[in-house]
Amino acid sequence: MIRSLLLTTALLTAPLPFASGARADDTTVKISKPDHPVPHLENDEAGSDGSVDAGGQHVDYHAVAGTLVVHPRGWDDAAKTGTDADKSADDNPTAEASMFYVAYFRKNAKAENRPITFLYNGGPGSSSVWLHMGALGPRRVVTPDHSHGPAAPYQLVNNDQSLMDASDLVFVDAPGTGFSRIAGKDKEKDFFGVDQDAYAFDQFITTFLSKYGRWNSPKYLFGESYGTTRSAVLANELEQDNVDLNGVILLSQILSFDLSVDGPLANPGIDEPYIAALPTYAATAWYHHKLPGTPPADLPAFLAEVEAYAGTDYASALQQGALLDHDHLEAVAKKLNQYTGLPVAYLEKANLRVDGGMFEHALLSDDTSNTGRFDTRFAGPSMDPLAKEAEYDPQSAAIGSAYVSAFNDYVRRQLGYGGTRAYKSEIQVDNWDMKHQQPNTSQPATGSLNVMPDLAAAMVYNPNLKVQLNQGYYDLATPYFGGEYEMRHLPMPRALQANIEFRHYESGHMVYAHQDSLKQLHDNVADFIRRTQTGGGMAKPPAPAKQAG
């Protein structure tokens, strides 16, 4: 079973007085004898002003924190006359969601000249607090680079790497997360699923474009983790709805869940996860000084060597299965030892197949510590030194409280929104519907989720659509080599591969948790937006695929 991509944190701070237009709770509005079904949820908003110095520019902005109500596919927005005058609002069978957002608009900028970027995290079941408070919003919480920091009070600073110099920003919380809420009959069924979720975001974006008059602005999607899965489906939804996108920015990508290294042992015969993860194992062993002999001086060059081996000799050995003779198995184990630092005997016993949890637990076993999953630079004590896999993620434990606490304070004090309502940084979605109907098919596909055809369809439908893939070397939740594999296997004309560019960072899943990588991320994304906002070709060719940063 694939482990969730969620960050596991939750903390609320003390409430402040309600903002104008914000509701004190999430109770249903009851109206007797309605003429038509009364919604359980409603739009609301609170406005504020601020400024940020980012990318060498001083930007004055207007911020709006609020919600927009969206409905499942098939809902008709025409008013319907009720047939039972005594039917209460609680009997309304229509599921709906109020999706929370924080939008930052640069003042005195014309809509047609100002790009707008919609940003969200993944999970599924995660709010957008991570991208908002750690990466590209105008304020950023300060956390240690690769260790567990002290508890509150946390420091909130001007984010000089905010993307406000290049684009207006809209941070969006998925239905049920953050301040977003769902209501009505079958609400989980109608919103907790691959296709249901993407459709809700489609409806949110088109409603937002109408509400704020941004239909003629250059438009971008920015998704992280499962947010990249969402972006692939959403991009195709929007293109089919005649909303051409200028660009899709992907951070820590997973499009084909068959490539996940979280649980490949439960899917025997599929060896690609081990191939995709090997370069990340090598980067991690290099970082923790676990490689035998003299460590390579040039990390990108070393990883290029590992990638070449992973895709050739290692892949060939795995494909032989039980036909691989012992001498060959031993030779491959010795080579893997040189790349991963894991003992030869351990690799042989594992039949050359080490999943993510095993690696996280085994690499630092002499120190009774686990490496991180989201960022393998992090390490923490093992709860059970004799366990087969790591029991928790050290990075999540190290930084989660800072992000969630800082946002809870910021949204109430500075954005004037929230009151006593709980901000759900993450929710459990064990009932998430992973069935997905790929483009040009008549029914949902069986087997593991794969949305590669959706991104390919969007790029075929709009051949001007540009894609930027950003990935950290130390990410075991979504290994960077797996993202490259997905991109190079998109089912589309080969010529469209020129519309994809790659950026790499010496960081993990949340590349922005590393300060140097945060600056590189800002510079790369801002440059991408400036080169593509006219809707035509890239103003300059993309950098080589192996560029670090």
Summary of the structure (lengths in Angstrom):
residues: 549
radius of gyration: 23.6
end to end distance: 32.6
largest distance: 80.8
contacts: 1917
relative contact order: 0.16
helix: 36%
strand: 18%
